[in-house]
Amino acid sequence: MSVETVFTNARIVTEDRIVDGTLVIRDGEIADIAEGNVGKAEDLDGDLLIPGLVELHTDHLEGHYAPRPGVRWNKIAAIQAHDAQVAASGITTVFDCLRLGSDDTDGFEVGEMRAMADAIIQAEREDRLKAQHFLHLRCEVSAANVMEHFAAFEEEPHVRLASMMDHAPGQRQFADIQQYRRYYKPKRGLDDDAFERFVARRQAASEAYADKHRRMIADHCSKNGISIASHDDATTAHVDEAIALGVRIAEFPTSFDAARASHAAGLSVLMGAPNVVRGKSHSGNIAARDLAAAGVLDVLSSDYVPFSLLHAPFILAGDEDAGVSLPWAIAMVTATPAKAAGLDDRGRIALGLRADLVRVKRTEDVPVVRAVFSLGKRVA
């Protein structure tokens, strides 16, 4: 027998407009969208109904697994805690970032992230999770051992996205070496001499490995249908390199030139939702709101605060200088990331798509999540 749910008196946010009316879910899919209200249905009291959020880049799981230096939490427990917060924030599809590549002062051991991936798959198999989880491999291409980490995922179908990062000082995110000093020196508790040695080691590793590893990872992903993201592009040369490697997503460009060039080339420009909420970058780079106002912002990511993915679109839509409508802003966290990741069955409220939905009460400051549905089933 078919299972049907009807919502009425809803403000339904589609890709290009807001429909005041009724939505029908049948067997986990969107079966009908109509203007006007009906009698025998769940009354949403004028709340917004938006697609379930699609999160492409979150480091949030890592904080649950390694909550303190040297501490490792039970993996299943960490995943469930992460999943619960993600779902309560309206995220129904999440790409969990697994950090690959390490040195003697940073990162995870070889095999550690493979074990985390296995735990995610186990939790999914045991029906422990509220959101649907895919894997995003964050590959530190300047690390000598990144390909050793990567090899464990070469045949893993849950991997749908890989980003190629190089956090060496003096370029990309930390083109300003003084900004790098302010960020890393206190974080690692280094004195001046130790910090200079740390910088020299990171720069030498980048010079030795970054280009080679970037090409190897991009080649594997292109052959296996895995979406590729560049990371912290700062120059048009970086963008040209990304295009040549088959990149589809430009994560966190650090300059207007790189963002504009990426957008013009058809790459989806991704910025952090916390950047929107705070009004600025935590590392001193460009503000996402300014990119939105320039028309070159495509995707938002919660990065390190899950609820920011819901909060940020409402900030953009309420900012007259940004010139972004609510449907456009919501698409940055639903339709556009889904398309960029090759997921054509979700991200929009349209007939035949997954009934991944969020009921939201819009307020003057912070929106309120009233309910979250995955395939028509309430999960939060």
Number of C-alpha atoms within 10 A of each C-alpha: 4 6 9 14 16 17 21 26 23 26 23 27 21 22 21 11 13 16 19 21 19 23 28 19 24 18 16 20 22 24 19 15 21 14 15 13 16 15 8 9 15 15 16 19 12 17 21 21 26 27 31 32 33 33 27 28 27 21 18 22 22 21 14 19 20 16 13 10 6 6 8 14 15 12 20 18 14 22 23 18 16 20 24 17 17 27 27 20 24 33 32 29 24 21 22 27 25 23 21 26 24 20 15 7 8 9 14 17 15 18 15 15 21 19 13 20 22 15 18 24 17 13 18 15 10 9 9 15 19 24 26 15 20 20 23 25 24 23 26 26 29 28 24 17 18 23 19 13 22 20 13 14 16 13 9 13 12 16 22 21 26 24 25 24 24 26 20 27 23 16 17 22 25 22 16 14 15 12 17 20 17 11 14 16 17 11 9 12 10 14 10 11 8 13 17 14 12 17 18 14 13 20 18 13 18 22 12 14 18 21 13 13 22 22 16 13 22 24 14 12 21 14 8 14 13 19 21 27 30 29 25 25 27 22 18 17 12 19 26 16 14 24 18 11 20 17 25 21 29 28 27 26 27 25 19 19 14 23 31 20 19 27 19 12 13 13 24 25 28 29 31 26 29 24 23 23 19 14 16 17 19 13 14 13 22 20 20 29 26 17 19 20 16 15 14 20 21 24 29 34 28 27 20 18 17 24 20 22 30 27 20 29 25 23 23 24 18 17 14 11 13 18 17 21 18 21 19 22 25 30 27 27 29 28 26 23 26 23 15 20 19 14 14 13 16 26 31 26 26 19 15 15 18 26 28 31 27 28 23 22 17 14 9 8 10 14 16 16 19 16 18 28 24 25 20 21 16 13 17 19
